[in-house]
Amino acid sequence: MALSTLIQELQKQYQLDKREIEVVMTYVLKINTAGLFIYDKELQQPQLDTIHQLLEKRQQGIPFAYLTGTKDFWSLSLNVNEYTLIPRPETELIVEYVLEKTPSDFDGSILDLGTGTGAIALSLALERPKANIFAIDQCSKCVATAMSNKDKYQLTNVTVLQSNWFENLTGKRFDFVISNPPYIAKDDCHLSNLQFEPRSALVADKKGYSDLEHIINHAKHHMTKTAQLILEHGYNQSEVVQQKLKSNCYLNVKSHRDLAGIQRITTADAPKSCY
Ligand SMILES: C[S@@+](CC[C@H](N)C(=O)[O-])C[C@H]1O[C@@H](n2cnc3c(N)ncnc32)[C@H](O)[C@@H]1O
């Protein structure tokens, strides 16, 4: 059977988008999307079985990244699993921002709070090999995953630690403090689309603000005089995050839009006073 006919049949059988079927096919056949148009071999039964198994799981809503165990972020292919958030493309805005603010031989320090797979910390480690990068997460399985990704790319300038936010960072200060913390409110309707990702990576008390607030309150004690704080937050949270930063005496508070035009990150300089 021609591949295009098989794709149509699978689309009908699983009621999934054509693109979903194609992604699974390219993964199983180890080809790229263009390769689907010229593929002329007969599919073997084990390949067909794997395609059906994966499509059944996609039909249940399990994200493709959890099925393959990897997700591309920046220039990395990161190991992911049920304990880690799947890194999102919009988070690359943080990486872009730090790269804009630092020369290629930057040898300062960077802290990534709630590192998950290590997405932000490891991308920066690769781009700024002289920087001294700390990546922390409360979840031990996330720490293990971030370490596996660090080893995968042999990045020697990253330290991965288990810590409840700043708890195990006493006395340490950084030139950049970065976080993409949990920021979704418990009753947010978007959570129903995120049921396969860990709640501990997504949900925060106080209508989604408790972790952002904790980081804003404590980061200043871990920042060098010229340091910057960079926070990712929800699409409608920039105003409140700005207010919290300003009331904590951070300076030069600004929000930045992602490619979809959404105010996705807010940055601020370390306070000069108010310690
Ligand atoms: C939204 S995910 C971000 C993951 C990763 N930085 C990314 O952008 O893909 C938030 C991360 O914060 C971690 N986290 C939640 N509460 C924490 C806490 N109290 N201390 C440290 N990390 C925490 C979660 O385990 C999760 O990995």
The ligand as an SDF file (V2000), in Angstrom:
LIG
                    3D

 27 29  0  0  0  0  0  0  0  0999 V2000
    7.5420   25.1060   34.4730 C   0  0  0  0  0  0  0  0  0  0  0  0
    8.7130   23.8760   34.9390 S   0  0  0  0  0  0  0  0  0  0  0  0
   10.1500   24.5020   34.0830 C   0  0  0  0  0  0  0  0  0  0  0  0
   11.1350   23.4690   33.6590 C   0  0  0  0  0  0  0  0  0  0  0  0
   12.2720   24.0040   32.7640 C   0  0  0  0  0  0  0  0  0  0  0  0
   12.9660   25.0980   33.3890 N   0  0  0  0  0  0  0  0  0  0  0  0
   11.7240   24.4310   31.4230 C   0  0  0  0  0  0  0  0  0  0  0  0
   11.6200   25.6430   31.1760 O   0  0  0  0  0  0  0  0  0  0  0  0
   11.4060   23.5620   30.6140 O   0  0  0  0  0  0  0  0  0  0  0  0
    9.0010   24.3070   36.6380 C   0  0  0  0  0  0  0  0  0  0  0  0
   10.0620   23.4950   37.3320 C   0  0  0  0  0  0  0  0  0  0  0  0
   10.1570   23.9900   38.6780 O   0  0  0  0  0  0  0  0  0  0  0  0
   10.3690   22.9020   39.5620 C   0  0  0  0  0  0  0  0  0  0  0  0
    9.9490   23.3050   40.9190 N   0  0  0  0  0  0  0  0  0  0  0  0
    8.6850   23.4060   41.4080 C   0  0  0  0  0  0  0  0  0  0  0  0
    8.7060   23.8030   42.6940 N   0  0  0  0  0  0  0  0  0  0  0  0
   10.0150   23.9710   43.0190 C   0  0  0  0  0  0  0  0  0  0  0  0
   10.6800   24.3550   44.2040 C   0  0  0  0  0  0  0  0  0  0  0  0
   10.0020   24.6510   45.3450 N   0  0  0  0  0  0  0  0  0  0  0  0
   12.0330   24.4250   44.1950 N   0  0  0  0  0  0  0  0  0  0  0  0
   12.7180   24.1200   43.0660 C   0  0  0  0  0  0  0  0  0  0  0  0
   12.1440   23.7330   41.9070 N   0  0  0  0  0  0  0  0  0  0  0  0
   10.8040   23.6570   41.8870 C   0  0  0  0  0  0  0  0  0  0  0  0
    9.5460   21.7830   38.9600 C   0  0  0  0  0  0  0  0  0  0  0  0
    9.9890   20.5170   39.4310 O   0  0  0  0  0  0  0  0  0  0  0  0
    9.7680   22.0100   37.4640 C   0  0  0  0  0  0  0  0  0  0  0  0
   10.8610   21.2600   36.9890 O   0  0  0  0  0  0  0  0  0  0  0  0
  1  2  1  0
  2  3  1  0
  2 10  1  0
  3  4  1  0
  4  5  1  0
  5  6  1  0
  5  7  1  0
  7  8  2  0
  7  9  1  0
 10 11  1  0
 11 12  1  0
 11 26  1  0
 12 13  1  0
 13 14  1  0
 13 24  1  0
 14 15  1  0
 14 23  1  0
 15 16  2  0
 16 17  1  0
 17 18  1  0
 17 23  2  0
 18 19  1  0
 18 20  2  0
 20 21  1  0
 21 22  2  0
 22 23  1  0
 24 25  1  0
 24 26  1  0
 26 27  1  0
M  CHG  2   2   1   9  -1
M  END
$$$$
